Amino acid sequence: MAQGTLEVLLVGAKGLENTDYLSNMDPYALLQCRSHEQKSSVTSGKGCEPEWNETFVFTVSDGATELFIKLLDSDDGTNDDFVGEATIPLEAVYTEGSIPPAVYSVVKDEEYRGEIKVGLTFTPELTYRDYKRPCDCCMISPVRSSFPLALRPEP
């Protein structure tokens, strides 16, 4: 399994269902990779089409196969409303190293609730096994004397 650093670019979302009936919602994202969780900024008054353009960094280890992104609406005085979530498989970024911003479906109760745009970059952690012994062609040749034969002392 992969070990290293996962960089997540949270670009924005579109077509989200408004959970506030009298005003625009104030969405934010909770990003989770295994037990590690990070929170985006709240996009106050941005409604159904928030833009974050924020980068998050996770240290990943064996068993991290998916990134979960939950979208919520920040509400003052009451519990935040759950807007939906996206599940992003990580196998492709482990193989490719980088996936440019792409659109993923946001779902709630197994129904489509909009889309989120996310870019991914994976930098593997190098271990001792990753370093290989140099081949013969890379070996340094023996040092040769730079003295001309005429200047060498006689035995």
ROZA-998170 format. One record per residue (C-alpha): x, y, z; residue number from 1. Coordinates in steps of 0.1 Angstrom, whole numbers, always signed. Each point is the difference from the previous one (the first is absolute). Example, Ala and Ser with C-alpha at 12.3 -4.5 7.8 and 13.67 -1.06 7.14 Angstrom:
NODE     x     y     z seq
NODE  +123   -45   +78   1
NODE   +14   +34    -7   2
This chain:
NODE     x     y     z seq
NODE    +0    +0    +0   1
NODE   +10   +36    -5   2
NODE   +18   +22   +26   3
NODE    +7   +36    -5   4
NODE   -16   +34    -3   5
NODE   -34    +6   -15   6
NODE    -7   +36   -11   7
NODE   -37    +9    -6   8
NODE   -10   +31   -19   9
NODE   -36    +8    +9  10
NODE   -11   +22   -29  11
NODE   -38    +5    +5  12
NODE   -34   -15    -4  13
NODE   -30    +5   -22  14
NODE   -37    -8    +0  15
NODE    -3    -6   +37  16
NODE   -34    -1   +16  17
NODE    -6   +31   +21  18
NODE    -7   -10   +36  19
NODE    -9   +36   +11  20
NODE   -34   +11   -10  21
NODE    +2   +37    +7  22
NODE   +36    +7   -11  23
NODE   +30   -15   -18  24
NODE   +17   -28   +18  25
NODE   +36    +3   +14  26
NODE   +17   -32   -11  27
NODE   +32   -16   +12  28
NODE   +17   -33    -5  29
NODE   +13   -27   +23  30
NODE   +27   -20   -16  31
NODE    +8   -34   +15  32
NODE   +27   -25    -9  33
NODE    -1   -30   +24  34
NODE    -1   +16   +34  35
NODE   +15   +34   -10  36
NODE   -26   +28    -5  37
NODE    +5   +36   -12  38
NODE   -25   +28    -4  39
NODE    -2   +26   -28  40
NODE   -10   +36    +5  41
NODE   -37    +9    +1  42
NODE   -10   +17   -32  43
NODE   -25   +25   +15  44
NODE   -30    +8   -22  45
NODE   +14   -19   -30  46
NODE   -30   -23    -2  47
NODE    -2   -30   -23  48
NODE   +33    +8   -19  49
NODE   +28    +6   +25  50
NODE   +36    +4   -10  51
NODE   +28    -8   +24  52
NODE   +32    -5   -20  53
NODE   +16   -14   +32  54
NODE   +27   -26    +3  55
NODE    +1   -27   +27  56
NODE   +29   -24    +7  57
NODE    -5   -35   +15  58
NODE   +27   -25   +10  59
NODE   -13   -33   -13  60
NODE   +11   -35   +10  61
NODE   -11   -35    -7  62
NODE   -37    -5    -4  63
NODE   -10   +35   -12  64
NODE   -21    -8   -30  65
NODE   -25   +29    -1  66
NODE    -4   +37    +8  67
NODE   -34   +10   +14  68
NODE   -12   +36    -3  69
NODE   -31   +10   +19  70
NODE   -17   +33    -9  71
NODE   -18   +18   +28  72
NODE   -19   +33    +3  73
NODE   +12   +21   +29  74
NODE   -29   +13   +21  75
NODE    +3   +24   +30  76
NODE   -19   -12   +30  77
NODE   -10   -34   -14  78
NODE   +17   -31   -11  79
NODE   +16    +2   -34  80
NODE   -20   -16   -29  81
NODE   +14   -30   -18  82
NODE    +0    +9   -38  83
NODE   +16   -32   -14  84
NODE   +32   -19    -4  85
NODE   +24   -12   -26  86
NODE   +22   -31    +1  87
NODE   +32    +2   -21  88
NODE   +20   -33    -6  89
NODE   +38    +6    +4  90
NODE   +14   -30   -20  91
NODE    +3   +21   -32  92
NODE   +20   +28   +17  93
NODE   +23   -25   +15  94
NODE    +7   -14   -34  95
NODE    +1   +32   -20  96
NODE   +15   +24   +26  97
NODE   -24   +28    -9  98
NODE   -36    +4   -11  99
NODE   -10   +35   -12 100
NODE   -31   +15   +14 101
NODE   -30   -22    -8 102
NODE   -37    -1    +8 103
NODE   -14   -25   +25 104
NODE   -37    -5    +9 105
NODE   -13   +12   +33 106
NODE   -27   -23   +14 107
NODE   -24    +0   +29 108
NODE   -22   -30    +8 109
NODE   +12   -16   -32 110
NODE   -12   +29   -22 111
NODE   +20   +24   -21 112
NODE    +3   +34   +18 113
NODE   +26   +18   -22 114
NODE   +36    -3    -8 115
NODE   +34    +9   +15 116
NODE   +32    +7   -18 117
NODE   +32   -14   +15 118
NODE   +36    -4   -11 119
NODE   +24   -26   +15 120
NODE   +38    -4    +2 121
NODE   +18   -29   +16 122
NODE   +37    +1   +10 123
NODE   +12   -34   +11 124
NODE   +22    -4   +30 125
NODE   +34   -15    -9 126
NODE   +11   -30   +21 127
NODE   +32   -18    +1 128
NODE   -13   -26   -25 129
NODE    -5   +28   -25 130
NODE   +37    +6    -3 131
NODE   +19   -24   -23 132
NODE   +36    -8    -3 133
NODE   +15   +18   -29 134
NODE    +7   -20   -31 135
NODE   +36    -5   -13 136
NODE    -4   +27   -26 137
NODE    -5   +26   +29 138
NODE   +31   -11   +20 139
NODE   +29   +24    +2 140
NODE   +31   -12   -19 141
NODE   +33    -4   +17 142
NODE   +21   +31    +4 143
NODE   +29    +2   -25 144
NODE   +32   +19    +6 145
NODE    +1   +33   -17 146
NODE   +38    +1    +1 147
NODE   +16    -5   -34 148
NODE   +24   -30    -2 149
NODE   +30   +22    -4 150
NODE    -6   +18   +34 151
NODE    -6   -31   +21 152
NODE   +28    -9   +24 153
NODE   +21   -30   -10 154
NODE    -3   -31   +23 155
